[in-house]
């Protein structure tokens, strides 16, 4: 009877077409080279939100947040260091 985990889901509020799901824009973002920036933004925002939910008591130390990253992110040798930096910068515990 409590939340044990959440998943970050990215959407784009397009000015003319409204709310778009990832299937409608992530492929294009990958083609034009913006996927790394989206990965970073989503991970950072998810960590900031998790930290806030921990602060206000919505999350416990055992609650997790899942973030889907692109295949390109996993191909980078610096992924672990990058995630460590975002966790450090946001104050989100790695256990989340």
matplotlib code that plots the C-alpha trace (Angstrom):
import matplotlib.pyplot as plt

x = [0.0, 2.8, 4.7, 7.9, 9.0, 8.2, 9.4, 10.3, 8.4, 9.4, 6.8, 7.1, 4.6, 4.6, 3.3, 0.9, 0.4, 0.0, 1.5, 3.6, 4.8, 8.4, 7.5, 6.7, 10.0, 12.8, 13.8, 14.1, 16.1, 18.5, 18.9, 19.7, 22.0, 19.9, 19.3, 22.3, 20.9, 17.4, 18.9, 20.8, 17.8, 15.5, 18.0, 18.7, 15.0, 14.1, 16.9, 15.8, 12.2, 13.2, 15.2, 12.2, 9.9, 12.4, 12.5, 8.7, 8.3, 6.6, 9.6, 11.4, 14.9, 13.6, 11.7, 13.3, 12.9, 13.6, 14.9, 15.1, 18.2, 19.0, 21.2, 23.7, 24.0, 24.9, 27.5, 29.5, 32.4, 31.7, 28.1, 28.8, 30.8, 28.1, 25.4, 27.6, 28.0, 24.2, 23.5, 26.1, 24.9, 21.3, 21.7, 19.7, 20.9, 22.2, 20.0, 17.0]
y = [0.0, 2.3, 3.5, 1.4, 2.9, 5.2, 5.6, 8.9, 9.2, 11.9, 13.8, 16.9, 19.7, 20.8, 24.3, 23.2, 19.4, 19.2, 16.6, 14.1, 10.7, 9.5, 7.5, 10.7, 12.6, 10.5, 8.9, 12.3, 13.5, 10.6, 11.3, 15.0, 14.4, 15.7, 12.4, 12.8, 16.2, 14.7, 11.7, 14.1, 16.4, 13.5, 11.9, 15.2, 16.1, 12.6, 12.9, 16.4, 15.2, 12.1, 14.2, 16.5, 13.6, 12.3, 15.7, 15.9, 12.3, 11.0, 8.8, 6.6, 5.4, 2.3, 4.0, 3.9, 5.9, 4.3, 6.3, 4.9, 6.1, 5.7, 3.0, 5.7, 6.6, 3.0, 2.9, 5.8, 4.7, 7.7, 6.7, 5.7, 8.8, 10.9, 9.3, 9.7, 13.4, 13.9, 12.1, 14.2, 17.5, 16.9, 15.4, 12.3, 9.2, 6.4, 4.0, 5.7]
z = [0.0, -0.8, -3.9, -4.3, -7.6, -10.5, -14.1, -15.8, -19.0, -21.5, -23.5, -25.7, -25.5, -29.1, -29.7, -32.5, -32.2, -28.5, -26.2, -28.2, -26.9, -27.4, -30.5, -32.2, -31.7, -30.2, -33.5, -35.1, -32.0, -32.5, -36.2, -35.7, -32.7, -29.9, -28.1, -25.7, -24.5, -24.0, -22.1, -19.8, -19.3, -18.4, -16.0, -14.3, -14.0, -12.7, -10.0, -9.0, -8.7, -6.7, -4.3, -3.8, -3.2, -0.6, 1.0, 1.4, 2.4, -0.8, -1.4, 1.2, 1.0, -0.6, -3.4, -6.9, -10.0, -13.4, -16.3, -19.9, -21.7, -25.4, -26.8, -27.7, -23.9, -23.1, -25.9, -24.2, -22.0, -19.7, -18.8, -15.3, -14.5, -16.1, -14.0, -10.9, -11.6, -12.1, -8.8, -7.0, -8.6, -7.9, -4.4, -5.4, -3.6, -5.8, -4.0, -5.6]

ax = plt.figure().add_subplot(projection="3d")
ax.plot(x, y, z, "-o")
ax.set_aspect("equal")
plt.show()
